[in-house]
Amino acid sequence: MRALSIAIPFVAVLVLAMGTNLTPKDEKLWQYRNLGKAFYENLDTHTQAVEALHAALELAPNSVREHVNYGLALLRVDKNEEAVAQLLAAQKQDPSLPHTWFNLAIYYKHAGDYDKAIQQLRGMIRLVPTEPVAHYNLGAVLRSKGDLEAALPEFVEAEKLNPNLAGAHFQLFTLYQRMHKSEDAARERRLFEGIKQRNEGAAVPEDMEWCFYAELYDPPDPRHSAEDEATKYEDHVVSTGWDPVHSGMLLLDVEGSGHADLLVWSRYRVVLYKQGSESISQPALYSLRDIRSIAAGDYDNDGLPDLCIVTASGATLFHNNRGTFAKALRLPDTENVTTALWLDYDHDYDVDLLLFGPDPKLMRNNGNGTFENRTSDFPFVKGQALDAVAFAIRGDTTARDVIVSYANRPGVLYVDHLNEHFEAKDVPALPPGVSLLDTQDFNHDGLFGLVRYRPERRALENHSGQFTAAPNARTARSKIRADFNGDNREDYARILPDGSLHIYTNASPSQRWSTVRIGGIKNLKLAPGATVEMKSGAYYDKRVYDGVPLPFALDNRADADTVRITWPNGLIQNEVHQKANAALNIAEAQRLSGSCPMIFTWNGRNFQFITDVLGVAPLGASSGDGHYFPVDHDEYIQIPGSALHAENGEYRINITEELHEVSYLDKVQLIALDHPADESIYTNDKFKSPPYPEFRLFAAREKIHALRATEGDGTDVTARLARIDQTYPDTFRHNEAGVAELHTLDLDFGDSALNNKAALVLNGWVDWADGSTFLGASQNGKGLVFPYLQVKDAAGNWKTVVDDMGMPSGKPKSIVVDLRNKFLSSARQVRIVTNLCIYWDEAFLIDDSAVPTVRVTPVNANAADLHFRGFSRAIIDPKRQQPEQFVYQDVSFVSNWNPTPGFYTRYGDVRPLVTDIDDRLVIMASGDELSLKFRAANLPALPDGWARDFLLLVDGWAKDADANTAYSQSVTPLPFHAMSAYPYRADEHFPEDPVHREYVREYLTRPALHLMRPLAPVHGN
């Protein structure tokens, strides 16, 4: 091997070519700015954002930018008076800055100070007359003041400036209705509904209080005059004899050691180079001939990349056995495919295989080492495919789109609309005959563009899925870039026209780099398709992760202010203060995404977390077999009397939307349960398939605990089930997705309940699997086994007597299983069987399941207010063996996801919507809270010797944002009680009678907020 020292101008992808002549003070200022932005976005760190941005202000006390951003951070922590002072000071210093006018206007609008809001909005429009959101908000404020005549032209102007602004069309629709201009109203409604339909799958919601000027003020950074330091590379010739036209390379970490290895192939040769230099013997690959394509992907999620190798005789899978590949499976009928790509196309947490060519194939991964031909599920365009690459053409989405180049036709973009639905679109800008495709954010707008390296390097700019030539783009020198020699700096590989393979190792001693290696837990271990962003001072870069550590250049900076990871399931993780010249290993943090709304009750001292609700009604949840779960729509939540204290004659209950989902509430009612004090009352409510549980109460006068309780492996868990104490039978094996091995729990109640009228009471919780996990479990042939109950017959054999016993619908709850006449012998032994992660806390029999003596008094809310509150601090057990807890008193205003796009119920009084079951829904977004009050005077006095507990009836549904939940990326279509299923049939629709039309017009007017913004600086409107 020979080495040649060469110098090449450093062109790593930077947002701004800042050079190296920033002063230490400037660098510190940039650090505080970047930290402030990360803290500003991150859950539970708004106080730190204030501190960081205040520190930036102290370093630059005359900077308008720092005053604006510090003021916006103060707004986040409700220090409104000081925030407004900062923004007004900035406005006085620089009246030409639109940010102050816009943000003050929105503040005054929320505060109800409409005159000041109008003044600020008019000032904003003088500066930026082409900003449609400013005109919209001016119209909205004028309308709130009752000046409809002045509001109308502002909405018209907003519509003119942006015809795709749904909010403007909706406002015009309602105004024209009030003005009895039926034709104009009908036109605006058609336009509004058309935009809604087109944008149903959009991941970024329309936020009518956001525009470029609503964000932290992040102007383009001045380019420094000094040239970037020339990066020195040493040229190492690794091998020769490669076909420069019909060859390929890919990066992989073959041993899972955290290093980059290089696989190189041509038609008749495959070689694996450890860290790009030393060839590793791979006997299973020696005899391969007529090679067309090789793709790496971890199909069994063991953390090691496997291979799909396409030859003239078809596609074959080679399994990675700790660094050595062995032939595992030949895929039939694949002789006419030319390019392979691993992609989790159905978002079920395993990678599937797309095979492009004249006779393309989709091979779905069943999760058990087998693959099923599902070609009909994908809109393949037939042709001589040359290369394929997967990435997201849009930001803020779990979708994974694919671009394919062909020898005999222009390229094709396959757009992922989720729920296993792709759409094929031509890419005229990608001509026939190109290959070596790569994705790079070369123009630093947060979107990945496309770069092709063969036959020559050319770039295509991405405009939300429309690709155009970018002749001046600063792109990387090679598609194959990694740290090959372990010094945390980026090297690159090339095959030159003479057939020689070269590794160019970075030899610039003064530059600082870091590599980032990530590992999934809920996501796949190699996290294919995750994006990693790094920002340090003025430096910014964004790259796609595919199982190999990513190098980032930091020039002379000591550390990275922020490393942001967007995991394949859409959740975002920010890691701050990461050192330079380091190999960073970042594991996926335990995060919440979708579940159910949470219930908090006032106990006289604080708001106490009770449990979640509507776990019985998971709208659109995939059952994994191509269908969706049927859903119940009402749930009775038990509230102990000690948890609900009347204050000033009212019981107060708050329902919060903490997670990544949409809640639809139709009725909420408090029910008092008065009963003898020596009894405990339980309901028949639980999660189960139809027929749904009927409303029924049970009374426990005496708890009959098991004499002995054992798990399937023989572990004695009797003490764990004797009381509610957060200790559970938990020795069963399970994965991070909420799927366990099939396991049993045996309960022996001795000779109790001999009258055969018993009921089994169980308290516990379930670590719910999501729709994508259901899908994956169904594909491997195992499926999810919901709990069923067995007893022993006279011969001592276990017999199933309750096929679907039900289970708690999420967080800790008690359920009852009626065992009247279920025992088949004198034995009082019970077995529960499931493969779900259900954690039982207490189990006991009651010997008589007869209807108890209870006085039931329902009370409707006398007040119901919907508002934005934010997100309670979540306490998450790192092993997920305790249920999540939520601390109501510790609240943050942003989360690690954006609310689902669509229109929600406007804030304010919603009592008319929660009084009756009438399909007039309170639609809640992430961060919303519904505060309810119930008059204690409406309840009768308690008899002597009696006690009072409560139920909360909640009727409605919840829909999470999982990729395999139906319509997970939109609020619509709205559910209703008469629907046959969800998604419902084409001949069904939400009620359109005058009452419901008026409901939509009056209440569904609030666009989703946009809580998370790109880390990349935005340089224009």
Sequence and secondary structure as in RCSB ss.txt:
>XXXX:A:sequence
MRALSIAIPFVAVLVLAMGTNLTPKDEKLWQYRNLGKAFYENLDTHTQAVEALHAALELAPNSVREHVNYGLALL
RVDKNEEAVAQLLAAQKQDPSLPHTWFNLAIYYKHAGDYDKAIQQLRGMIRLVPTEPVAHYNLGAVLRSKGDLEA
ALPEFVEAEKLNPNLAGAHFQLFTLYQRMHKSEDAARERRLFEGIKQRNEGAAVPEDMEWCFYAELYDPPDPRHS
AEDEATKYEDHVVSTGWDPVHSGMLLLDVEGSGHADLLVWSRYRVVLYKQGSESISQPALYSLRDIRSIAAGDYD
NDGLPDLCIVTASGATLFHNNRGTFAKALRLPDTENVTTALWLDYDHDYDVDLLLFGPDPKLMRNNGNGTFENRT
SDFPFVKGQALDAVAFAIRGDTTARDVIVSYANRPGVLYVDHLNEHFEAKDVPALPPGVSLLDTQDFNHDGLFGL
VRYRPERRALENHSGQFTAAPNARTARSKIRADFNGDNREDYARILPDGSLHIYTNASPSQRWSTVRIGGIKNLK
LAPGATVEMKSGAYYDKRVYDGVPLPFALDNRADADTVRITWPNGLIQNEVHQKANAALNIAEAQRLSGSCPMIF
TWNGRNFQFITDVLGVAPLGASSGDGHYFPVDHDEYIQIPGSALHAENGEYRINITEELHEVSYLDKVQLIALDH
PADESIYTNDKFKSPPYPEFRLFAAREKIHALRATEGDGTDVTARLARIDQTYPDTFRHNEAGVAELHTLDLDFG
DSALNNKAALVLNGWVDWADGSTFLGASQNGKGLVFPYLQVKDAAGNWKTVVDDMGMPSGKPKSIVVDLRNKFLS
SARQVRIVTNLCIYWDEAFLIDDSAVPTVRVTPVNANAADLHFRGFSRAIIDPKRQQPEQFVYQDVSFVSNWNPT
PGFYTRYGDVRPLVTDIDDRLVIMASGDELSLKFRAANLPALPDGWARDFLLLVDGWAKDADANTAYSQSVTPLP
FHAMSAYPYRADEHFPEDPVHREYVREYLTRPALHLMRPLAPVHGN
>XXXX:A:secstr
  EEEEEEE     SS  TT   HHHHHHHHHHHHHHHHHHSTT HHHHHHHHHHHHHHSTT HHHHHHHHHHHH
HTT HHHHHHHHHHHHHH TT HHHHHHHHHHHHHHT HHHHHHHHHHHHHH TT HHHHHHHHHHHHHTT HHH
HHHHHHHHHHH TT HHHHHHHHHHHHHTT HHHHHHHHHHHHHHHHHTTT SS   TT  GGGS         S
S   EEEEEEEEEE    SSSEEEEEE TTSSS  EEEEEETTEEEEEETTTEEE  HHHHT  SEEEEEEE TT
 SSS EEEEEETTEEEEEEEETTEEEEEEEETT TT  EEEEE TT SSS EEEEESSS EEEEE SSS EEE G
GGS    S EEEEEEE SSSS    EEEEEESSS EEEEEE STT EEEEEETTS TT EEEEEE TT SSS EE
EEEESS EEEEEETTEEEE TT    S SEEE SSSSSS EEEEE TTS EEEEEE  TT EEEEEEEE SSS T
T TT EEEEEETTEEEEEE SSS EEEEEET SEEEEEEEE TTS EEEEEEEESSEEEEEE          EEE
EE SSSEEEEEE  TT BTT B SSSSB     EEEEEE GGG   BTTEEEEEEE  SSEEEEEEEEEEEEEEE
ETT EEEE   B SSS     EEEESS EE SEEEETT  B TGGGBS SS     S B TTSEEEEEEEEEE T
T  TTS  EEEEEEEE    HHHHHHHHHTT      EEEEE TTS EEEEES   B  SSSEEEEEE TTT  S
S  EEEEEEEE EEEEEEEEES  S    EEEEEE SEEEEEE  EEEEE  TTS S  EEEEEEEES  SS   
SSEEE SEE HHHHSS SS  EEE TTEEEEEEEEGGGS    TTEEEEEEEEEEEEEEE  TTSTTTT S S  
 TT SSSS  TT  S  SHHHHHHHHHHEEEE       SS     
